[in-house]
Amino acid sequence: MTEHPTMHPMTDFNPSEPAVLHDRASDQIVTWIGDEADDFRRSSRARADGSVAWREYVFDGWGNVMGG
């Protein structure tokens, strides 16, 4: 998981809710609006290090859209 203090572990991520996600592959923040929640649930893969691989992304933490 990312060491950024405002990021939550991916085990607590609800793909139906808006969030910001940290993509380890590009070291970028991705805005998530929840419109791809079904695909995320079907095709994402949890990794041993706590991150989640989905499409070209490797998400290692998430945060609320408004922070916290």
N, CA, C and O atoms as a GROMACS GRO file, in nm:
protein
  272
    1MET      N    1   0.084  -0.118   0.000
    1MET     CA    2   0.000   0.000   0.000
    1MET      C    3   0.088   0.124   0.000
    1MET      O    4   0.200   0.124   0.052
    2THR      N    5   0.036   0.229  -0.058
    2THR     CA    6   0.109   0.354  -0.061
    2THR      C    7   0.127   0.407   0.081
    2THR      O    8   0.047   0.377   0.170
    3GLU      N    9   0.231   0.485   0.104
    3GLU     CA   10   0.258   0.539   0.235
    3GLU      C   11   0.196   0.677   0.256
    3GLU      O   12   0.216   0.738   0.361
    4HIS      N   13   0.120   0.726   0.160
    4HIS     CA   14   0.056   0.855   0.173
    4HIS      C   15  -0.046   0.849   0.287
    4HIS      O   16  -0.132   0.761   0.286
    5PRO      N   17  -0.038   0.939   0.385
    5PRO     CA   18  -0.120   0.926   0.506
    5PRO      C   19  -0.270   0.938   0.486
    5PRO      O   20  -0.346   0.891   0.570
    6THR      N   21  -0.316   1.000   0.377
    6THR     CA   22  -0.460   1.014   0.358
    6THR      C   23  -0.520   0.901   0.275
    6THR      O   24  -0.640   0.901   0.248
    7MET      N   25  -0.439   0.805   0.236
    7MET     CA   26  -0.488   0.694   0.156
    7MET      C   27  -0.531   0.577   0.245
    7MET      O   28  -0.468   0.547   0.347
    8HIS      N   29  -0.638   0.514   0.204
    8HIS     CA   30  -0.691   0.397   0.275
    8HIS      C   31  -0.650   0.270   0.201
    8HIS      O   32  -0.621   0.275   0.081
    9PRO      N   33  -0.647   0.156   0.270
    9PRO     CA   34  -0.612   0.030   0.202
    9PRO      C   35  -0.720  -0.010   0.102
    9PRO      O   36  -0.838   0.020   0.120
   10MET      N   37  -0.678  -0.075  -0.003
   10MET     CA   38  -0.770  -0.116  -0.109
   10MET      C   39  -0.875  -0.215  -0.060
   10MET      O   40  -0.981  -0.227  -0.121
   11THR      N   41  -0.849  -0.286   0.048
   11THR     CA   42  -0.949  -0.380   0.102
   11THR      C   43  -1.075  -0.307   0.146
   11THR      O   44  -1.182  -0.368   0.154
   12ASP      N   45  -1.065  -0.176   0.174
   12ASP     CA   46  -1.179  -0.097   0.217
   12ASP      C   47  -1.244  -0.018   0.103
   12ASP      O   48  -1.338   0.057   0.127
   13PHE      N   49  -1.196  -0.034  -0.019
   13PHE     CA   50  -1.246   0.043  -0.133
   13PHE      C   51  -1.382  -0.009  -0.180
   13PHE      O   52  -1.399  -0.129  -0.201
   14ASN      N   53  -1.478   0.081  -0.195
   14ASN     CA   54  -1.610   0.048  -0.250
   14ASN      C   55  -1.616   0.107  -0.391
   14ASN      O   56  -1.628   0.229  -0.405
   15PRO      N   57  -1.608   0.024  -0.495
   15PRO     CA   58  -1.603   0.077  -0.631
   15PRO      C   59  -1.731   0.148  -0.676
   15PRO      O   60  -1.732   0.212  -0.780
   16SER      N   61  -1.839   0.136  -0.598
   16SER     CA   62  -1.964   0.206  -0.633
   16SER      C   63  -1.963   0.352  -0.590
   16SER      O   64  -2.050   0.429  -0.631
   17GLU      N   65  -1.866   0.390  -0.507
   17GLU     CA   66  -1.859   0.525  -0.452
   17GLU      C   67  -1.748   0.607  -0.519
   17GLU      O   68  -1.643   0.552  -0.553
   18PRO      N   69  -1.771   0.736  -0.538
   18PRO     CA   70  -1.664   0.822  -0.591
   18PRO      C   71  -1.543   0.822  -0.498
   18PRO      O   72  -1.557   0.817  -0.375
   19ALA      N   73  -1.426   0.829  -0.556
   19ALA     CA   74  -1.301   0.826  -0.478
   19ALA      C   75  -1.187   0.876  -0.565
   19ALA      O   76  -1.203   0.900  -0.685
   20VAL      N   77  -1.074   0.892  -0.503
   20VAL     CA   78  -0.949   0.911  -0.577
   20VAL      C   79  -0.862   0.790  -0.545
   20VAL      O   80  -0.856   0.746  -0.430
   21LEU      N   81  -0.796   0.738  -0.646
   21LEU     CA   82  -0.715   0.618  -0.633
   21LEU      C   83  -0.571   0.650  -0.674
   21LEU      O   84  -0.548   0.725  -0.768
   22HIS      N   85  -0.476   0.593  -0.602
   22HIS     CA   86  -0.336   0.609  -0.643
   22HIS      C   87  -0.298   0.489  -0.729
   22HIS      O   88  -0.309   0.374  -0.688
   23ASP      N   89  -0.253   0.520  -0.850
   23ASP     CA   90  -0.205   0.417  -0.944
   23ASP      C   91  -0.054   0.407  -0.932
   23ASP      O   92   0.018   0.497  -0.973
   24ARG      N   93  -0.008   0.297  -0.877
   24ARG     CA   94   0.136   0.275  -0.859
   24ARG      C   95   0.208   0.267  -0.992
   24ARG      O   96   0.323   0.310  -1.002
   25ALA      N   97   0.144   0.213  -1.094
   25ALA     CA   98   0.210   0.194  -1.224
   25ALA      C   99   0.254   0.328  -1.285
   25ALA      O  100   0.360   0.336  -1.347
   26SER      N  101   0.173   0.431  -1.267
   26SER     CA  102   0.207   0.562  -1.324
   26SER      C  103   0.241   0.666  -1.218
   26SER      O  104   0.280   0.778  -1.251
   27ASP      N  105   0.227   0.630  -1.091
   27ASP     CA  106   0.245   0.722  -0.979
   27ASP      C  107   0.156   0.846  -0.996
   27ASP      O  108   0.200   0.960  -0.977
   28GLN      N  109   0.032   0.821  -1.033
   28GLN     CA  110  -0.066   0.928  -1.055
   28GLN      C  111  -0.191   0.902  -0.972
   28GLN      O  112  -0.219   0.788  -0.934
   29ILE      N  113  -0.265   1.008  -0.945
   29ILE     CA  114  -0.395   0.997  -0.880
   29ILE      C  115  -0.501   0.990  -0.989
   29ILE      O  116  -0.502   1.071  -1.081
   30VAL      N  117  -0.590   0.892  -0.978
   30VAL     CA  118  -0.698   0.870  -1.074
   30VAL      C  119  -0.830   0.903  -1.005
   30VAL      O  120  -0.856   0.853  -0.895
   31THR      N  121  -0.913   0.984  -1.068
   31THR     CA  122  -1.046   1.014  -1.015
   31THR      C  123  -1.140   0.902  -1.054
   31THR      O  124  -1.150   0.866  -1.171
   32TRP      N  125  -1.209   0.848  -0.956
   32TRP     CA  126  -1.302   0.737  -0.976
   32TRP      C  127  -1.442   0.788  -0.949
   32TRP      O  128  -1.468   0.842  -0.842
   33ILE      N  129  -1.534   0.772  -1.046
   33ILE     CA  130  -1.670   0.818  -1.024
   33ILE      C  131  -1.768   0.704  -0.998
   33ILE      O  132  -1.885   0.728  -0.967
   34GLY      N  133  -1.723   0.581  -1.011
   34GLY     CA  134  -1.806   0.465  -0.979
   34GLY      C  135  -1.881   0.406  -1.096
   34GLY      O  136  -1.951   0.306  -1.079
   35ASP      N  137  -1.868   0.464  -1.214
   35ASP     CA  138  -1.944   0.415  -1.328
   35ASP      C  139  -1.891   0.282  -1.383
   35ASP      O  140  -1.958   0.218  -1.464
   36GLU      N  141  -1.773   0.241  -1.342
   36GLU     CA  142  -1.718   0.113  -1.388
   36GLU      C  143  -1.708   0.011  -1.274
   36GLU      O  144  -1.626  -0.080  -1.278
   37ALA      N  145  -1.792   0.028  -1.174
   37ALA     CA  146  -1.788  -0.058  -1.056
   37ALA      C  147  -1.809  -0.205  -1.091
   37ALA      O  148  -1.740  -0.292  -1.037
   38ASP      N  149  -1.905  -0.235  -1.179
   38ASP     CA  150  -1.931  -0.375  -1.213
   38ASP      C  151  -1.811  -0.440  -1.279
   38ASP      O  152  -1.775  -0.553  -1.245
   39ASP      N  153  -1.747  -0.370  -1.374
   39ASP     CA  154  -1.628  -0.424  -1.439
   39ASP      C  155  -1.514  -0.439  -1.339
   39ASP      O  156  -1.442  -0.538  -1.343
   40PHE      N  157  -1.499  -0.342  -1.250
   40PHE     CA  158  -1.394  -0.351  -1.149
   40PHE      C  159  -1.414  -0.475  -1.062
   40PHE      O  160  -1.319  -0.548  -1.035
   41ARG      N  161  -1.537  -0.498  -1.018
   41ARG     CA  162  -1.566  -0.616  -0.935
   41ARG      C  163  -1.538  -0.746  -1.009
   41ARG      O  164  -1.487  -0.841  -0.951
   42ARG      N  165  -1.572  -0.749  -1.138
   42ARG     CA  166  -1.553  -0.871  -1.218
   42ARG      C  167  -1.407  -0.899  -1.251
   42ARG      O  168  -1.362  -1.013  -1.243
   43SER      N  169  -1.333  -0.795  -1.288
   43SER     CA  170  -1.202  -0.822  -1.349
   43SER      C  171  -1.081  -0.774  -1.270
   43SER      O  172  -0.968  -0.796  -1.312
   44SER      N  173  -1.102  -0.708  -1.156
   44SER     CA  174  -0.985  -0.668  -1.077
   44SER      C  175  -0.930  -0.789  -1.002
   44SER      O  176  -1.002  -0.885  -0.974
   45ARG      N  177  -0.802  -0.783  -0.971
   45ARG     CA  178  -0.735  -0.892  -0.901
   45ARG      C  179  -0.655  -0.837  -0.784
   45ARG      O  180  -0.566  -0.754  -0.801
   46ALA      N  181  -0.688  -0.885  -0.665
   46ALA     CA  182  -0.611  -0.847  -0.546
   46ALA      C  183  -0.473  -0.910  -0.555
   46ALA      O  184  -0.458  -1.023  -0.600
   47ARG      N  185  -0.373  -0.835  -0.513
   47ARG     CA  186  -0.235  -0.883  -0.515
   47ARG      C  187  -0.188  -0.904  -0.372
   47ARG      O  188  -0.244  -0.848  -0.278
   48ALA      N  189  -0.086  -0.985  -0.356
   48ALA     CA  190  -0.035  -1.022  -0.223
   48ALA      C  191   0.010  -0.902  -0.141
   48ALA      O  192   0.007  -0.906  -0.018
   49ASP      N  193   0.051  -0.794  -0.208
   49ASP     CA  194   0.100  -0.676  -0.136
   49ASP      C  195  -0.011  -0.580  -0.094
   49ASP      O  196   0.017  -0.473  -0.038
   50GLY      N  197  -0.137  -0.616  -0.120
   50GLY     CA  198  -0.251  -0.532  -0.081
   50GLY      C  199  -0.300  -0.442  -0.192
   50GLY      O  200  -0.404  -0.378  -0.178
   51SER      N  201  -0.227  -0.435  -0.302
   51SER     CA  202  -0.271  -0.354  -0.415
   51SER      C  203  -0.373  -0.434  -0.498
   51SER      O  204  -0.392  -0.554  -0.476
   52VAL      N  205  -0.437  -0.366  -0.592
   52VAL     CA  206  -0.535  -0.429  -0.679
   52VAL      C  207  -0.502  -0.395  -0.823
   52VAL      O  208  -0.491  -0.277  -0.859
   53ALA      N  209  -0.485  -0.497  -0.906
   53ALA     CA  210  -0.460  -0.477  -1.048
   53ALA      C  211  -0.593  -0.476  -1.122
   53ALA      O  212  -0.677  -0.563  -1.103
   54TRP      N  213  -0.611  -0.376  -1.208
   54TRP     CA  214  -0.731  -0.363  -1.291
   54TRP      C  215  -0.692  -0.290  -1.417
   54TRP      O  216  -0.638  -0.179  -1.412
   55ARG      N  217  -0.718  -0.353  -1.530
   55ARG     CA  218  -0.677  -0.298  -1.660
   55ARG      C  219  -0.528  -0.264  -1.654
   55ARG      O  220  -0.447  -0.349  -1.616
   56GLU      N  221  -0.491  -0.142  -1.691
   56GLU     CA  222  -0.349  -0.106  -1.689
   56GLU      C  223  -0.306  -0.048  -1.555
   56GLU      O  224  -0.191  -0.007  -1.540
   57TYR      N  225  -0.396  -0.045  -1.459
   57TYR     CA  226  -0.368   0.017  -1.330
   57TYR      C  227  -0.323  -0.083  -1.224
   57TYR      O  228  -0.354  -0.202  -1.230
   58VAL      N  229  -0.250  -0.031  -1.127
   58VAL     CA  230  -0.218  -0.106  -1.004
   58VAL      C  231  -0.250  -0.009  -0.890
   58VAL      O  232  -0.167   0.073  -0.851
   59PHE      N  233  -0.371  -0.019  -0.839
   59PHE     CA  234  -0.416   0.071  -0.733
   59PHE      C  235  -0.363   0.022  -0.599
   59PHE      O  236  -0.379  -0.094  -0.562
   60ASP      N  237  -0.300   0.115  -0.524
   60ASP     CA  238  -0.244   0.075  -0.395
   60ASP      C  239  -0.297   0.160  -0.280
   60ASP      O  240  -0.245   0.151  -0.168
   61GLY      N  241  -0.398   0.240  -0.305
   61GLY     CA  242  -0.462   0.318  -0.200
   61GLY      C  243  -0.570   0.406  -0.257
   61GLY      O  244  -0.567   0.440  -0.375
   62TRP      N  245  -0.664   0.442  -0.174
   62TRP     CA  246  -0.773   0.528  -0.218
   62TRP      C  247  -0.804   0.632  -0.112
   62TRP      O  248  -0.772   0.614   0.006
   63GLY      N  249  -0.867   0.739  -0.154
   63GLY     CA  250  -0.908   0.845  -0.063
   63GLY      C  251  -1.045   0.896  -0.100
   63GLY      O  252  -1.091   0.878  -0.213
   64ASN      N  253  -1.111   0.960  -0.007
   64ASN     CA  254  -1.240   1.022  -0.034
   64ASN      C  255  -1.220   1.140  -0.127
   64ASN      O  256  -1.117   1.206  -0.123
   65VAL      N  257  -1.319   1.166  -0.210
   65VAL     CA  258  -1.309   1.275  -0.305
   65VAL      C  259  -1.286   1.408  -0.234
   65VAL      O  260  -1.211   1.492  -0.283
   66MET      N  261  -1.350   1.428  -0.121
   66MET     CA  262  -1.336   1.553  -0.046
   66MET      C  263  -1.221   1.548   0.054
   66MET      O  264  -1.205   1.640   0.134
   67GLY      N  265  -1.142   1.442   0.051
   67GLY     CA  266  -1.030   1.426   0.143
   67GLY      C  267  -1.067   1.342   0.264
   67GLY      O  268  -1.184   1.334   0.301
   68GLY      N  269  -0.967   1.280   0.324
   68GLY     CA  270  -0.990   1.200   0.445
   68GLY      C  271  -1.026   1.058   0.421
   68GLY      O  272  -1.047   0.983   0.516
   0.00000   0.00000   0.00000
